[in-house]
C-alpha cells in the first residue's frame, strides 16, 4: 500500500488539510511545502 495517504499537512492559512502532489513528490520538495497553494503562501506574507 502506498503511504501517500499519510502525507498530508494542514495549511496554516486556510486551515485545510492538503495532500502531497505528484509534482512536489517528484521534485522531492514535499518537506518544504507549508501551504496548500501559492495563493495561501502569498497571503501569509505581510502586506503593508
Ligand atoms: Zn491554504
mmCIF file of the protein (N, C-alpha, C, O) and its ligand, coordinates in Angstrom:
data_MODEL
# 
_entry.id   MODEL 
# 
loop_
_entity.id 
_entity.type 
_entity.pdbx_number_of_molecules 
1 polymer     1 
2 non-polymer 1 
# 
_entity_poly.entity_id                      1 
_entity_poly.type                           'polypeptide(L)' 
_entity_poly.nstd_linkage                   no 
_entity_poly.nstd_monomer                   no 
_entity_poly.pdbx_seq_one_letter_code       
;(UNK)(UNK)(UNK)(UNK)(UNK)(UNK)(UNK)(UNK)(UNK)(UNK)(UNK)(UNK)(UNK)(UNK)(UNK)(UNK)
(UNK)(UNK)(UNK)(UNK)(UNK)(UNK)(UNK)(UNK)(UNK)(UNK)(UNK)(UNK)(UNK)(UNK)(UNK)(UNK)
(UNK)(UNK)(UNK)(UNK)(UNK)(UNK)(UNK)(UNK)(UNK)(UNK)(UNK)(UNK)(UNK)(UNK)(UNK)(UNK)
;
_entity_poly.pdbx_seq_one_letter_code_can   XXXXXXXXXXXXXXXXXXXXXXXXXXXXXXXXXXXXXXXXXXXXXXXX 
_entity_poly.pdbx_strand_id                 A 
# 
loop_
_entity_poly_seq.entity_id 
_entity_poly_seq.num 
_entity_poly_seq.mon_id 
_entity_poly_seq.hetero 
1 1  UNK n 
1 2  UNK n 
1 3  UNK n 
1 4  UNK n 
1 5  UNK n 
1 6  UNK n 
1 7  UNK n 
1 8  UNK n 
1 9  UNK n 
1 10 UNK n 
1 11 UNK n 
1 12 UNK n 
1 13 UNK n 
1 14 UNK n 
1 15 UNK n 
1 16 UNK n 
1 17 UNK n 
1 18 UNK n 
1 19 UNK n 
1 20 UNK n 
1 21 UNK n 
1 22 UNK n 
1 23 UNK n 
1 24 UNK n 
1 25 UNK n 
1 26 UNK n 
1 27 UNK n 
1 28 UNK n 
1 29 UNK n 
1 30 UNK n 
1 31 UNK n 
1 32 UNK n 
1 33 UNK n 
1 34 UNK n 
1 35 UNK n 
1 36 UNK n 
1 37 UNK n 
1 38 UNK n 
1 39 UNK n 
1 40 UNK n 
1 41 UNK n 
1 42 UNK n 
1 43 UNK n 
1 44 UNK n 
1 45 UNK n 
1 46 UNK n 
1 47 UNK n 
1 48 UNK n 
# 
loop_
_struct_asym.id 
_struct_asym.entity_id 
A 1 
B 2 
# 
loop_
_chem_comp.id 
_chem_comp.type 
_chem_comp.mon_nstd_flag 
UNK 'L-peptide linking' . 
ZN  non-polymer         . 
# 
_pdbx_entity_nonpoly.entity_id   2 
_pdbx_entity_nonpoly.name        ? 
_pdbx_entity_nonpoly.comp_id     ZN 
# 
_pdbx_nonpoly_scheme.asym_id         B 
_pdbx_nonpoly_scheme.entity_id       2 
_pdbx_nonpoly_scheme.mon_id          ZN 
_pdbx_nonpoly_scheme.ndb_seq_num     1 
_pdbx_nonpoly_scheme.pdb_seq_num     101 
_pdbx_nonpoly_scheme.auth_seq_num    101 
_pdbx_nonpoly_scheme.pdb_mon_id      ZN 
_pdbx_nonpoly_scheme.auth_mon_id     ZN 
_pdbx_nonpoly_scheme.pdb_strand_id   A 
_pdbx_nonpoly_scheme.pdb_ins_code    . 
# 
loop_
_atom_site.group_PDB 
_atom_site.id 
_atom_site.type_symbol 
_atom_site.label_atom_id 
_atom_site.label_alt_id 
_atom_site.label_comp_id 
_atom_site.label_asym_id 
_atom_site.label_entity_id 
_atom_site.label_seq_id 
_atom_site.pdbx_PDB_ins_code 
_atom_site.Cartn_x 
_atom_site.Cartn_y 
_atom_site.Cartn_z 
_atom_site.occupancy 
_atom_site.B_iso_or_equiv 
_atom_site.pdbx_formal_charge 
_atom_site.auth_seq_id 
_atom_site.auth_comp_id 
_atom_site.auth_asym_id 
_atom_site.auth_atom_id 
_atom_site.pdbx_PDB_model_num 
ATOM   1   N  N  . UNK A 1 1  ? 0.842  -1.218 0.000  1.00 0.00 ? 1   UNK A N  1 
ATOM   2   C  CA . UNK A 1 1  ? 0.000  0.000  0.000  1.00 0.00 ? 1   UNK A CA 1 
ATOM   3   C  C  . UNK A 1 1  ? 0.860  1.245  0.000  1.00 0.00 ? 1   UNK A C  1 
ATOM   4   O  O  . UNK A 1 1  ? 1.810  1.347  0.776  1.00 0.00 ? 1   UNK A O  1 
ATOM   5   N  N  . UNK A 1 2  ? 0.546  2.161  -0.836 1.00 0.00 ? 2   UNK A N  1 
ATOM   6   C  CA . UNK A 1 2  ? 1.312  3.414  -0.860 1.00 0.00 ? 2   UNK A CA 1 
ATOM   7   C  C  . UNK A 1 2  ? 1.065  4.230  0.402  1.00 0.00 ? 2   UNK A C  1 
ATOM   8   O  O  . UNK A 1 2  ? -0.022 4.206  0.979  1.00 0.00 ? 2   UNK A O  1 
ATOM   9   N  N  . UNK A 1 3  ? 2.079  4.935  0.802  1.00 0.00 ? 3   UNK A N  1 
ATOM   10  C  CA . UNK A 1 3  ? 1.994  5.712  2.039  1.00 0.00 ? 3   UNK A CA 1 
ATOM   11  C  C  . UNK A 1 3  ? 1.542  7.136  1.761  1.00 0.00 ? 3   UNK A C  1 
ATOM   12  O  O  . UNK A 1 3  ? 1.686  8.025  2.600  1.00 0.00 ? 3   UNK A O  1 
ATOM   13  N  N  . UNK A 1 4  ? 1.007  7.334  0.594  1.00 0.00 ? 4   UNK A N  1 
ATOM   14  C  CA . UNK A 1 4  ? 0.684  8.695  0.171  1.00 0.00 ? 4   UNK A CA 1 
ATOM   15  C  C  . UNK A 1 4  ? -0.429 9.300  1.020  1.00 0.00 ? 4   UNK A C  1 
ATOM   16  O  O  . UNK A 1 4  ? -0.475 10.515 1.213  1.00 0.00 ? 4   UNK A O  1 
ATOM   17  N  N  . UNK A 1 5  ? -1.322 8.460  1.526  1.00 0.00 ? 5   UNK A N  1 
ATOM   18  C  CA . UNK A 1 5  ? -2.443 8.995  2.297  1.00 0.00 ? 5   UNK A CA 1 
ATOM   19  C  C  . UNK A 1 5  ? -1.978 9.634  3.594  1.00 0.00 ? 5   UNK A C  1 
ATOM   20  O  O  . UNK A 1 5  ? -2.635 10.530 4.125  1.00 0.00 ? 5   UNK A O  1 
ATOM   21  N  N  . UNK A 1 6  ? -0.846 9.171  4.100  1.00 0.00 ? 6   UNK A N  1 
ATOM   22  C  CA . UNK A 1 6  ? -0.332 9.744  5.344  1.00 0.00 ? 6   UNK A CA 1 
ATOM   23  C  C  . UNK A 1 6  ? 0.366  11.065 5.099  1.00 0.00 ? 6   UNK A C  1 
ATOM   24  O  O  . UNK A 1 6  ? 0.619  11.840 6.021  1.00 0.00 ? 6   UNK A O  1 
ATOM   25  N  N  . UNK A 1 7  ? 0.672  11.304 3.827  1.00 0.00 ? 7   UNK A N  1 
ATOM   26  C  CA . UNK A 1 7  ? 1.407  12.529 3.516  1.00 0.00 ? 7   UNK A CA 1 
ATOM   27  C  C  . UNK A 1 7  ? 0.441  13.685 3.311  1.00 0.00 ? 7   UNK A C  1 
ATOM   28  O  O  . UNK A 1 7  ? 0.081  14.035 2.188  1.00 0.00 ? 7   UNK A O  1 
ATOM   29  N  N  . UNK A 1 8  ? 0.039  14.258 4.424  1.00 0.00 ? 8   UNK A N  1 
ATOM   30  C  CA . UNK A 1 8  ? -0.794 15.441 4.318  1.00 0.00 ? 8   UNK A CA 1 
ATOM   31  C  C  . UNK A 1 8  ? -0.394 16.434 5.393  1.00 0.00 ? 8   UNK A C  1 
ATOM   32  O  O  . UNK A 1 8  ? 0.143  16.054 6.434  1.00 0.00 ? 8   UNK A O  1 
ATOM   33  N  N  . UNK A 1 9  ? -0.654 17.688 5.142  1.00 0.00 ? 9   UNK A N  1 
ATOM   34  C  CA . UNK A 1 9  ? -0.339 18.742 6.101  1.00 0.00 ? 9   UNK A CA 1 
ATOM   35  C  C  . UNK A 1 9  ? -1.534 19.673 6.220  1.00 0.00 ? 9   UNK A C  1 
ATOM   36  O  O  . UNK A 1 9  ? -2.434 19.683 5.381  1.00 0.00 ? 9   UNK A O  1 
ATOM   37  N  N  . UNK A 1 10 ? -1.509 20.453 7.289  1.00 0.00 ? 10  UNK A N  1 
ATOM   38  C  CA . UNK A 1 10 ? -2.558 21.442 7.470  1.00 0.00 ? 10  UNK A CA 1 
ATOM   39  C  C  . UNK A 1 10 ? -2.025 22.804 7.045  1.00 0.00 ? 10  UNK A C  1 
ATOM   40  O  O  . UNK A 1 10 ? -1.013 23.280 7.559  1.00 0.00 ? 10  UNK A O  1 
ATOM   41  N  N  . UNK A 1 11 ? -2.711 23.409 6.116  1.00 0.00 ? 11  UNK A N  1 
ATOM   42  C  CA . UNK A 1 11 ? -2.295 24.732 5.666  1.00 0.00 ? 11  UNK A CA 1 
ATOM   43  C  C  . UNK A 1 11 ? -2.541 25.747 6.785  1.00 0.00 ? 11  UNK A C  1 
ATOM   44  O  O  . UNK A 1 11 ? -3.667 25.859 7.271  1.00 0.00 ? 11  UNK A O  1 
ATOM   45  N  N  . UNK A 1 12 ? -1.514 26.486 7.202  1.00 0.00 ? 12  UNK A N  1 
ATOM   46  C  CA . UNK A 1 12 ? -1.657 27.445 8.303  1.00 0.00 ? 12  UNK A CA 1 
ATOM   47  C  C  . UNK A 1 12 ? -2.509 28.655 7.942  1.00 0.00 ? 12  UNK A C  1 
ATOM   48  O  O  . UNK A 1 12 ? -2.904 29.424 8.818  1.00 0.00 ? 12  UNK A O  1 
ATOM   49  N  N  . UNK A 1 13 ? -2.785 28.819 6.688  1.00 0.00 ? 13  UNK A N  1 
ATOM   50  C  CA . UNK A 1 13 ? -3.569 29.981 6.250  1.00 0.00 ? 13  UNK A CA 1 
ATOM   51  C  C  . UNK A 1 13 ? -5.054 29.648 6.208  1.00 0.00 ? 13  UNK A C  1 
ATOM   52  O  O  . UNK A 1 13 ? -5.862 30.319 6.850  1.00 0.00 ? 13  UNK A O  1 
ATOM   53  N  N  . UNK A 1 14 ? -5.409 28.627 5.465  1.00 0.00 ? 14  UNK A N  1 
ATOM   54  C  CA . UNK A 1 14 ? -6.825 28.289 5.306  1.00 0.00 ? 14  UNK A CA 1 
ATOM   55  C  C  . UNK A 1 14 ? -7.248 27.157 6.232  1.00 0.00 ? 14  UNK A C  1 
ATOM   56  O  O  . UNK A 1 14 ? -8.414 26.763 6.257  1.00 0.00 ? 14  UNK A O  1 
ATOM   57  N  N  . UNK A 1 15 ? -6.273 26.629 7.003  1.00 0.00 ? 15  UNK A N  1 
ATOM   58  C  CA . UNK A 1 15 ? -6.572 25.581 7.993  1.00 0.00 ? 15  UNK A CA 1 
ATOM   59  C  C  . UNK A 1 15 ? -7.164 24.332 7.364  1.00 0.00 ? 15  UNK A C  1 
ATOM   60  O  O  . UNK A 1 15 ? -7.902 23.588 8.010  1.00 0.00 ? 15  UNK A O  1 
ATOM   61  N  N  . UNK A 1 16 ? -6.839 24.113 6.120  1.00 0.00 ? 16  UNK A N  1 
ATOM   62  C  CA . UNK A 1 16 ? -7.362 22.929 5.450  1.00 0.00 ? 16  UNK A CA 1 
ATOM   63  C  C  . UNK A 1 16 ? -6.239 21.940 5.185  1.00 0.00 ? 16  UNK A C  1 
ATOM   64  O  O  . UNK A 1 16 ? -5.118 22.329 4.861  1.00 0.00 ? 16  UNK A O  1 
ATOM   65  N  N  . UNK A 1 17 ? -6.548 20.668 5.325  1.00 0.00 ? 17  UNK A N  1 
ATOM   66  C  CA . UNK A 1 17 ? -5.542 19.652 5.014  1.00 0.00 ? 17  UNK A CA 1 
ATOM   67  C  C  . UNK A 1 17 ? -5.356 19.514 3.517  1.00 0.00 ? 17  UNK A C  1 
ATOM   68  O  O  . UNK A 1 17 ? -6.317 19.538 2.748  1.00 0.00 ? 17  UNK A O  1 
ATOM   69  N  N  . UNK A 1 18 ? -4.122 19.371 3.126  1.00 0.00 ? 18  UNK A N  1 
ATOM   70  C  CA . UNK A 1 18 ? -3.838 19.135 1.716  1.00 0.00 ? 18  UNK A CA 1 
ATOM   71  C  C  . UNK A 1 18 ? -2.807 18.022 1.596  1.00 0.00 ? 18  UNK A C  1 
ATOM   72  O  O  . UNK A 1 18 ? -1.955 17.834 2.464  1.00 0.00 ? 18  UNK A O  1 
ATOM   73  N  N  . UNK A 1 19 ? -2.909 17.311 0.522  1.00 0.00 ? 19  UNK A N  1 
ATOM   74  C  CA . UNK A 1 19 ? -2.085 16.120 0.344  1.00 0.00 ? 19  UNK A CA 1 
ATOM   75  C  C  . UNK A 1 19 ? -0.889 16.424 -0.544 1.00 0.00 ? 19  UNK A C  1 
ATOM   76  O  O  . UNK A 1 19 ? -0.806 17.440 -1.234 1.00 0.00 ? 19  UNK A O  1 
ATOM   77  N  N  . UNK A 1 20 ? 0.012  15.489 -0.476 1.00 0.00 ? 20  UNK A N  1 
ATOM   78  C  CA . UNK A 1 20 ? 1.176  15.569 -1.333 1.00 0.00 ? 20  UNK A CA 1 
ATOM   79  C  C  . UNK A 1 20 ? 0.739  15.507 -2.797 1.00 0.00 ? 20  UNK A C  1 
ATOM   80  O  O  . UNK A 1 20 ? -0.244 14.855 -3.148 1.00 0.00 ? 20  UNK A O  1 
ATOM   81  N  N  . UNK A 1 21 ? 1.482  16.188 -3.615 1.00 0.00 ? 21  UNK A N  1 
ATOM   82  C  CA . UNK A 1 21 ? 1.150  16.170 -5.036 1.00 0.00 ? 21  UNK A CA 1 
ATOM   83  C  C  . UNK A 1 21 ? 2.294  15.554 -5.820 1.00 0.00 ? 21  UNK A C  1 
ATOM   84  O  O  . UNK A 1 21 ? 3.449  15.555 -5.395 1.00 0.00 ? 21  UNK A O  1 
ATOM   85  N  N  . UNK A 1 22 ? 1.934  15.035 -6.967 1.00 0.00 ? 22  UNK A N  1 
ATOM   86  C  CA . UNK A 1 22 ? 2.941  14.344 -7.776 1.00 0.00 ? 22  UNK A CA 1 
ATOM   87  C  C  . UNK A 1 22 ? 4.079  15.271 -8.142 1.00 0.00 ? 22  UNK A C  1 
ATOM   88  O  O  . UNK A 1 22 ? 5.244  14.874 -8.153 1.00 0.00 ? 22  UNK A O  1 
ATOM   89  N  N  . UNK A 1 23 ? 3.729  16.515 -8.442 1.00 0.00 ? 23  UNK A N  1 
ATOM   90  C  CA . UNK A 1 23 ? 4.779  17.444 -8.865 1.00 0.00 ? 23  UNK A CA 1 
ATOM   91  C  C  . UNK A 1 23 ? 5.715  17.778 -7.711 1.00 0.00 ? 23  UNK A C  1 
ATOM   92  O  O  . UNK A 1 23 ? 6.900  18.041 -7.916 1.00 0.00 ? 23  UNK A O  1 
ATOM   93  N  N  . UNK A 1 24 ? 5.164  17.766 -6.479 1.00 0.00 ? 24  UNK A N  1 
ATOM   94  C  CA . UNK A 1 24 ? 6.019  18.015 -5.319 1.00 0.00 ? 24  UNK A CA 1 
ATOM   95  C  C  . UNK A 1 24 ? 6.832  16.776 -5.001 1.00 0.00 ? 24  UNK A C  1 
ATOM   96  O  O  . UNK A 1 24 ? 8.026  16.850 -4.711 1.00 0.00 ? 24  UNK A O  1 
ATOM   97  N  N  . UNK A 1 25 ? 6.152  15.620 -5.063 1.00 0.00 ? 25  UNK A N  1 
ATOM   98  C  CA . UNK A 1 25 ? 6.825  14.380 -4.723 1.00 0.00 ? 25  UNK A CA 1 
ATOM   99  C  C  . UNK A 1 25 ? 7.941  14.081 -5.713 1.00 0.00 ? 25  UNK A C  1 
ATOM   100 O  O  . UNK A 1 25 ? 9.014  13.611 -5.335 1.00 0.00 ? 25  UNK A O  1 
ATOM   101 N  N  . UNK A 1 26 ? 7.676  14.356 -6.974 1.00 0.00 ? 26  UNK A N  1 
ATOM   102 C  CA . UNK A 1 26 ? 8.677  14.068 -7.991 1.00 0.00 ? 26  UNK A CA 1 
ATOM   103 C  C  . UNK A 1 26 ? 9.890  14.976 -7.847 1.00 0.00 ? 26  UNK A C  1 
ATOM   104 O  O  . UNK A 1 26 ? 11.012 14.591 -8.173 1.00 0.00 ? 26  UNK A O  1 
ATOM   105 N  N  . UNK A 1 27 ? 9.646  16.190 -7.351 1.00 0.00 ? 27  UNK A N  1 
ATOM   106 C  CA . UNK A 1 27 ? 10.747 17.127 -7.139 1.00 0.00 ? 27  UNK A CA 1 
ATOM   107 C  C  . UNK A 1 27 ? 11.414 16.941 -5.778 1.00 0.00 ? 27  UNK A C  1 
ATOM   108 O  O  . UNK A 1 27 ? 12.509 17.445 -5.527 1.00 0.00 ? 27  UNK A O  1 
ATOM   109 N  N  . UNK A 1 28 ? 10.727 16.209 -4.912 1.00 0.00 ? 28  UNK A N  1 
ATOM   110 C  CA . UNK A 1 28 ? 11.289 15.983 -3.580 1.00 0.00 ? 28  UNK A CA 1 
ATOM   111 C  C  . UNK A 1 28 ? 11.213 17.213 -2.703 1.00 0.00 ? 28  UNK A C  1 
ATOM   112 O  O  . UNK A 1 28 ? 12.041 17.401 -1.811 1.00 0.00 ? 28  UNK A O  1 
ATOM   113 N  N  . UNK A 1 29 ? 10.224 18.048 -2.953 1.00 0.00 ? 29  UNK A N  1 
ATOM   114 C  CA . UNK A 1 29 ? 10.114 19.292 -2.182 1.00 0.00 ? 29  UNK A CA 1 
ATOM   115 C  C  . UNK A 1 29 ? 8.932  19.264 -1.221 1.00 0.00 ? 29  UNK A C  1 
ATOM   116 O  O  . UNK A 1 29 ? 8.544  20.288 -0.660 1.00 0.00 ? 29  UNK A O  1 
ATOM   117 N  N  . UNK A 1 30 ? 8.369  18.076 -1.041 1.00 0.00 ? 30  UNK A N  1 
ATOM   118 C  CA . UNK A 1 30 ? 7.200  17.964 -0.165 1.00 0.00 ? 30  UNK A CA 1 
ATOM   119 C  C  . UNK A 1 30 ? 7.536  18.432 1.251  1.00 0.00 ? 30  UNK A C  1 
ATOM   120 O  O  . UNK A 1 30 ? 6.700  19.044 1.917  1.00 0.00 ? 30  UNK A O  1 
ATOM   121 N  N  . UNK A 1 31 ? 8.740  18.151 1.709  1.00 0.00 ? 31  UNK A N  1 
ATOM   122 C  CA . UNK A 1 31 ? 9.137  18.558 3.059  1.00 0.00 ? 31  UNK A CA 1 
ATOM   123 C  C  . UNK A 1 31 ? 9.177  20.064 3.197  1.00 0.00 ? 31  UNK A C  1 
ATOM   124 O  O  . UNK A 1 31 ? 9.056  20.595 4.301  1.00 0.00 ? 31  UNK A O  1 
ATOM   125 N  N  . UNK A 1 32 ? 9.347  20.755 2.080  1.00 0.00 ? 32  UNK A N  1 
ATOM   126 C  CA . UNK A 1 32 ? 9.449  22.210 2.134  1.00 0.00 ? 32  UNK A CA 1 
ATOM   127 C  C  . UNK A 1 32 ? 8.098  22.882 1.936  1.00 0.00 ? 32  UNK A C  1 
ATOM   128 O  O  . UNK A 1 32 ? 7.952  24.087 2.142  1.00 0.00 ? 32  UNK A O  1 
ATOM   129 N  N  . UNK A 1 33 ? 7.126  22.095 1.539  1.00 0.00 ? 33  UNK A N  1 
ATOM   130 C  CA . UNK A 1 33 ? 5.807  22.673 1.293  1.00 0.00 ? 33  UNK A CA 1 
ATOM   131 C  C  . UNK A 1 33 ? 5.109  22.962 2.610  1.00 0.00 ? 33  UNK A C  1 
ATOM   132 O  O  . UNK A 1 33 ? 4.978  22.073 3.452  1.00 0.00 ? 33  UNK A O  1 
ATOM   133 N  N  . UNK A 1 34 ? 4.665  24.183 2.793  1.00 0.00 ? 34  UNK A N  1 
ATOM   134 C  CA . UNK A 1 34 ? 3.953  24.544 4.022  1.00 0.00 ? 34  UNK A CA 1 
ATOM   135 C  C  . UNK A 1 34 ? 2.520  24.983 3.737  1.00 0.00 ? 34  UNK A C  1 
ATOM   136 O  O  . UNK A 1 34 ? 1.649  24.894 4.602  1.00 0.00 ? 34  UNK A O  1 
ATOM   137 N  N  . UNK A 1 35 ? 2.293  25.446 2.545  1.00 0.00 ? 35  UNK A N  1 
ATOM   138 C  CA . UNK A 1 35 ? 0.967  25.968 2.226  1.00 0.00 ? 35  UNK A CA 1 
ATOM   139 C  C  . UNK A 1 35 ? 0.360  25.165 1.087  1.00 0.00 ? 35  UNK A C  1 
ATOM   140 O  O  . UNK A 1 35 ? 1.063  24.567 0.273  1.00 0.00 ? 35  UNK A O  1 
ATOM   141 N  N  . UNK A 1 36 ? -0.977 25.169 1.056  1.00 0.00 ? 36  UNK A N  1 
ATOM   142 C  CA . UNK A 1 36 ? -1.660 24.334 0.082  1.00 0.00 ? 36  UNK A CA 1 
ATOM   143 C  C  . UNK A 1 36 ? -1.510 24.903 -1.320 1.00 0.00 ? 36  UNK A C  1 
ATOM   144 O  O  . UNK A 1 36 ? -1.584 24.174 -2.309 1.00 0.00 ? 36  UNK A O  1 
ATOM   145 N  N  . UNK A 1 37 ? -1.300 26.204 -1.395 1.00 0.00 ? 37  UNK A N  1 
ATOM   146 C  CA . UNK A 1 37 ? -1.209 26.814 -2.713 1.00 0.00 ? 37  UNK A CA 1 
ATOM   147 C  C  . UNK A 1 37 ? -0.379 28.084 -2.624 1.00 0.00 ? 37  UNK A C  1 
ATOM   148 O  O  . UNK A 1 37 ? -0.087 28.586 -1.539 1.00 0.00 ? 37  UNK A O  1 
ATOM   149 N  N  . UNK A 1 38 ? -0.011 28.583 -3.778 1.00 0.00 ? 38  UNK A N  1 
ATOM   150 C  CA . UNK A 1 38 ? 0.750  29.825 -3.800 1.00 0.00 ? 38  UNK A CA 1 
ATOM   151 C  C  . UNK A 1 38 ? -0.090 30.984 -3.290 1.00 0.00 ? 38  UNK A C  1 
ATOM   152 O  O  . UNK A 1 38 ? 0.431  31.960 -2.750 1.00 0.00 ? 38  UNK A O  1 
ATOM   153 N  N  . UNK A 1 39 ? -1.374 30.861 -3.467 1.00 0.00 ? 39  UNK A N  1 
ATOM   154 C  CA . UNK A 1 39 ? -2.279 31.914 -3.009 1.00 0.00 ? 39  UNK A CA 1 
ATOM   155 C  C  . UNK A 1 39 ? -2.181 32.069 -1.498 1.00 0.00 ? 39  UNK A C  1 
ATOM   156 O  O  . UNK A 1 39 ? -2.095 33.182 -0.978 1.00 0.00 ? 39  UNK A O  1 
ATOM   157 N  N  . UNK A 1 40 ? -2.195 30.942 -0.807 1.00 0.00 ? 40  UNK A N  1 
ATOM   158 C  CA . UNK A 1 40 ? -2.080 30.975 0.653  1.00 0.00 ? 40  UNK A CA 1 
ATOM   159 C  C  . UNK A 1 40 ? -0.677 31.422 1.054  1.00 0.00 ? 40  UNK A C  1 
ATOM   160 O  O  . UNK A 1 40 ? -0.502 32.151 2.030  1.00 0.00 ? 40  UNK A O  1 
ATOM   161 N  N  . UNK A 1 41 ? 0.298  30.986 0.305  1.00 0.00 ? 41  UNK A N  1 
ATOM   162 C  CA . UNK A 1 41 ? 1.672  31.358 0.617  1.00 0.00 ? 41  UNK A CA 1 
ATOM   163 C  C  . UNK A 1 41 ? 1.855  32.870 0.527  1.00 0.00 ? 41  UNK A C  1 
ATOM   164 O  O  . UNK A 1 41 ? 2.557  33.475 1.338  1.00 0.00 ? 41  UNK A O  1 
ATOM   165 N  N  . UNK A 1 42 ? 1.227  33.451 -0.447 1.00 0.00 ? 42  UNK A N  1 
ATOM   166 C  CA . UNK A 1 42 ? 1.343  34.905 -0.628 1.00 0.00 ? 42  UNK A CA 1 
ATOM   167 C  C  . UNK A 1 42 ? 0.541  35.656 0.429  1.00 0.00 ? 42  UNK A C  1 
ATOM   168 O  O  . UNK A 1 42 ? 0.958  36.716 0.895  1.00 0.00 ? 42  UNK A O  1 
ATOM   169 N  N  . UNK A 1 43 ? -0.597 35.113 0.800  1.00 0.00 ? 43  UNK A N  1 
ATOM   170 C  CA . UNK A 1 43 ? -1.438 35.798 1.784  1.00 0.00 ? 43  UNK A CA 1 
ATOM   171 C  C  . UNK A 1 43 ? -0.811 35.759 3.157  1.00 0.00 ? 43  UNK A C  1 
ATOM   172 O  O  . UNK A 1 43 ? -1.131 36.567 4.030  1.00 0.00 ? 43  UNK A O  1 
ATOM   173 N  N  . UNK A 1 44 ? 0.104  34.793 3.340  1.00 0.00 ? 44  UNK A N  1 
ATOM   174 C  CA . UNK A 1 44 ? 0.789  34.680 4.621  1.00 0.00 ? 44  UNK A CA 1 
ATOM   175 C  C  . UNK A 1 44 ? 1.790  35.825 4.801  1.00 0.00 ? 44  UNK A C  1 
ATOM   176 O  O  . UNK A 1 44 ? 2.044  36.280 5.916  1.00 0.00 ? 44  UNK A O  1 
ATOM   177 N  N  . UNK A 1 45 ? 2.341  36.271 3.691  1.00 0.00 ? 45  UNK A N  1 
ATOM   178 C  CA . UNK A 1 45 ? 3.326  37.338 3.776  1.00 0.00 ? 45  UNK A CA 1 
ATOM   179 C  C  . UNK A 1 45 ? 2.672  38.645 4.201  1.00 0.00 ? 45  UNK A C  1 
ATOM   180 O  O  . UNK A 1 45 ? 1.564  38.958 3.768  1.00 0.00 ? 45  UNK A O  1 
ATOM   181 N  N  . UNK A 1 46 ? 3.346  39.396 5.035  1.00 0.00 ? 46  UNK A N  1 
ATOM   182 C  CA . UNK A 1 46 ? 2.796  40.672 5.471  1.00 0.00 ? 46  UNK A CA 1 
ATOM   183 C  C  . UNK A 1 46 ? 2.741  41.687 4.343  1.00 0.00 ? 46  UNK A C  1 
ATOM   184 O  O  . UNK A 1 46 ? 3.699  41.868 3.591  1.00 0.00 ? 46  UNK A O  1 
ATOM   185 N  N  . UNK A 1 47 ? 1.615  42.331 4.248  1.00 0.00 ? 47  UNK A N  1 
ATOM   186 C  CA . UNK A 1 47 ? 1.462  43.339 3.211  1.00 0.00 ? 47  UNK A CA 1 
ATOM   187 C  C  . UNK A 1 47 ? 1.206  44.689 3.840  1.00 0.00 ? 47  UNK A C  1 
ATOM   188 O  O  . UNK A 1 47 ? 0.311  44.840 4.672  1.00 0.00 ? 47  UNK A O  1 
ATOM   189 N  N  . UNK A 1 48 ? 1.965  45.630 3.453  1.00 0.00 ? 48  UNK A N  1 
ATOM   190 C  CA . UNK A 1 48 ? 1.828  46.960 4.040  1.00 0.00 ? 48  UNK A CA 1 
ATOM   191 C  C  . UNK A 1 48 ? 0.638  47.706 3.443  1.00 0.00 ? 48  UNK A C  1 
ATOM   192 O  O  . UNK A 1 48 ? 0.371  48.847 3.821  1.00 0.00 ? 48  UNK A O  1 
HETATM 193 ZN ZN . ZN  B 2 .  ? -4.250 27.101 2.170  1.00 0.00 ? 101 ZN  A ZN 1 
# 
